[in-house]
Amino acid sequence: MSYLAIENARWGGIKRRLPQPYRNEFEEFINTLHIDYFGNYPANYEEAFEKWHEKVEDFVRRLEGMRKK
């Protein structure tokens, strides 16, 4: 949201405004973290959390880097 300078947090709207390949990555985050994991956490949830935390953190850093250019 900060990258796009918007306040609306609706995922569909955010996704449409992201450039590729960020749009596809964002969709993967939503599909896995919100839809697949909703009430159905993996057995190795701590490991999964670390994996996704790193992926999202990297995603945000890359977006921030693009914004500064």
C-alpha positions in Angstrom: 0.0 0.0 0.0 2.9 2.3 0.8 4.5 1.5 -2.6 1.3 2.4 -4.4 0.5 5.4 -2.1 -3.0 4.2 -1.4 -5.1 3.6 1.7 -7.5 1.0 0.3 -6.4 -2.4 1.4 -8.6 -4.5 -0.9 -6.3 -7.2 -2.3 -7.8 -7.2 -5.8 -7.3 -3.5 -6.2 -3.8 -3.7 -4.9 -2.9 -6.6 -7.2 -4.2 -4.8 -10.3 -2.0 -1.8 -9.6 1.2 -3.7 -9.1 3.6 -4.1 -12.1 4.7 -7.6 -13.2 6.2 -9.8 -11.8 5.0 -8.3 -8.5 1.4 -8.9 -9.3 1.9 -12.6 -9.6 3.9 -12.8 -6.5 1.3 -10.9 -4.5 -1.4 -13.2 -5.8 0.7 -16.2 -4.7 0.9 -14.7 -1.2 -2.9 -14.2 -1.0 -3.7 -17.6 -2.4 -1.4 -19.4 0.0 -1.4 -17.3 3.2 -5.1 -16.2 3.2 -6.9 -18.9 1.2 -5.0 -22.1 1.6 -3.9 -21.5 5.2 -7.2 -20.1 6.5 -8.0 -22.4 9.4 -5.8 -25.1 7.8 -2.2 -24.4 9.0 0.5 -26.8 7.8 1.8 -29.3 10.3 5.3 -27.6 10.3 3.7 -24.2 10.8 6.9 -22.6 12.3 9.0 -23.6 9.3 6.2 -22.4 6.9 6.0 -19.1 8.8 9.7 -18.5 8.5 9.6 -19.4 4.8 6.7 -17.0 4.0 8.0 -14.3 6.3 11.3 -14.2 4.3 9.5 -14.3 1.0 7.2 -11.4 1.9 10.0 -9.4 3.5 12.1 -9.8 0.2 9.0 -8.8 -1.8 8.5 -5.6 0.2 12.2 -4.7 0.0 12.2 -5.1 -3.8 9.1 -2.9 -4.0 10.7 -0.3 -1.8 13.8 -0.4 -4.0 11.7 0.2 -7.1 9.9 3.1 -5.5 13.2 4.9 -4.7 14.4 4.7 -8.3 
